[in-house]
Amino acid sequence: MELIFELSRAGRRGVKMPTGDVPESASLDPVYTREKDAELPSLSEPEVVRHFTNLSKMNFGVDSHFYPLGSCTMKYNPKITERIAAFSSFASIHPLQPQLVNGGMLTQGALEVISDLENVLCEITGMDEFTTQPMAGAHGELTGIMLIAAHHREKGDRRKYILIPDSGHGTNPASAAIAGYEVKTIKSDDKGVMDMNEFRKEMNEDVAGVMLTCPNTLGIFNPRIKELADLAHASGALMYYDGANLNAIMGKARPGDLGFDIVHLNLHKTFATPHGGGGPGAGPVGVKKHLAEFLPTSRVVKRKDGTFTLDYDRPKSIGYISQFYGNFGVLLKAYAYILIEGKEGLIEVSENAVLNANYLMRRLKGHYDIPYGENCMHEFVISCCRQAKRGVHAVDIAKALIDKGIHPPTIYFPLNVKEAIMIEPTETESRETLDEFVRVMIELAELAEKDPVAFKEFPKTTSVGRLDEVKAARDMNISA
Ligand SMILES: *Cc1c(COP(=O)(O)O)cnc(C)c1O
């Protein structure tokens, strides 16, 4: 920290810096400091504005295009939540500032937001306690699996396996493996949910936990969750809920009531904050009472006088899993979003997400194969097997969509559907946008029949055209 202060000071010699807690006398060896001002390139404001405006126009985002990305929920996010997160009273505080000094409030507001957010997330999911530390869905999964490990360790119970259905998100087995478990993959049945017979066969006292996404990545709600959870609990295993798809069931069903012990949520999918490109996220983890003592330190707690502080005295905690309290800006956006929507609003979000997906599914039926489900939840998976027989694969349809001004949905996932295209329209799209998507998809299905070779040229509208994917993967020095 001191070094950074000193370097910035050295770079601006002659400018009087506010010193604050930084000692006036620099301890940096003069070998590292400049004699002259750095010769930095300079640009005029219009040049800078044009550069960034042109860059922004090359982007294909949810603020400019329909973005029906299955699994990773790319919905329009209200700008008011961005504005709230940018309030200087939140944006300019630091976790190392005092919580409370001489009656001044300092970081009290931030602690209250975290505490309140934990409470509303408990209410929404039916869990007893939450930590806001994890910075992404996958990070929440790792935290959750570490909690499972802590639970079994406490009992002196050495268990080896985590069971995950074959439709599970790739991060699920990865998180289980990083936490030190072996993964057993359970096949899906012909209805697209975990095969009960396979599950029974694998469930025994070596199993530490079961990781489930519900509704799963096929957009199907498993009606036998309760039975599954009872079987797992009877063997001493814990139930983990991957809550990335919570936007399908908010206000309708709660993982805590369905028998889950641990849940992570993707605040950046369900409750504002557009994500993608690895941007900031938040994957808070909720647990039932019996696991609360293992949650990461520190915990925000409320004192009797109504002020908030941090409790570090948690001997059984798995420790810190991120610095401070997670991505505070993302937490703040989610909190604002939840308060703005309220209970009725959140229920409507889920209802519209499910309605929009079912509308698209019905209208695309007949033009594409839909291997699973009469009805879907918030997303569904089509198969391009019919088109593939004419030489047009899922990737070709995806490339063609770019020319039509639509961001391609997720392709080739989940792995249990051949030539998969996974479509999630989200609740924020209008009937007109959905109809336009249907029109384009039908047009492409017809083109696949009439002129399959045409697809090899798509996309035509981007500056680089069709990327050579093999070259892109192998050759780091491509110039566009
Ligand atoms: C997005 C997603 C994840 C991972 O979340 P990240 O925030 O991207 O790490 C896990 N499971 C499912 C079902 C998802 O859709």
The ligand as a MOL file (V3000), in Angstrom:
LIG
                    3D

  0  0  0     0  0            999 V3000
M  V30 BEGIN CTAB
M  V30 COUNTS 15 15 0 0 0
M  V30 BEGIN ATOM
M  V30 1 C -23.8020 -19.3080 -14.4830 0
M  V30 2 C -23.9610 -20.5890 -13.8060 0
M  V30 3 C -23.0300 -21.0290 -12.8480 0
M  V30 4 C -21.7240 -20.3140 -12.5680 0
M  V30 5 O -21.8750 -19.0030 -12.1670 0
M  V30 6 P -20.7180 -17.9270 -12.4000 0
M  V30 7 O -21.2000 -16.7150 -11.6940 0
M  V30 8 O -20.6140 -17.7430 -13.8850 0
M  V30 9 O -19.4610 -18.4750 -11.8100 0
M  V30 10 C -23.2950 -22.2090 -12.1790 0
M  V30 11 N -24.3950 -22.9360 -12.4380 0
M  V30 12 C -25.2980 -22.5550 -13.3660 0
M  V30 13 C -26.5210 -23.4060 -13.6000 0
M  V30 14 C -25.1240 -21.3640 -14.0820 0
M  V30 15 O -26.0280 -21.0030 -14.9980 0
M  V30 END ATOM
M  V30 BEGIN BOND
M  V30 1 1 1 2
M  V30 2 1 2 3
M  V30 3 2 2 14
M  V30 4 1 3 4
M  V30 5 2 3 10
M  V30 6 1 4 5
M  V30 7 1 5 6
M  V30 8 2 6 7
M  V30 9 1 6 8
M  V30 10 1 6 9
M  V30 11 1 10 11
M  V30 12 2 11 12
M  V30 13 1 12 13
M  V30 14 1 12 14
M  V30 15 1 14 15
M  V30 END BOND
M  V30 END CTAB
M  END
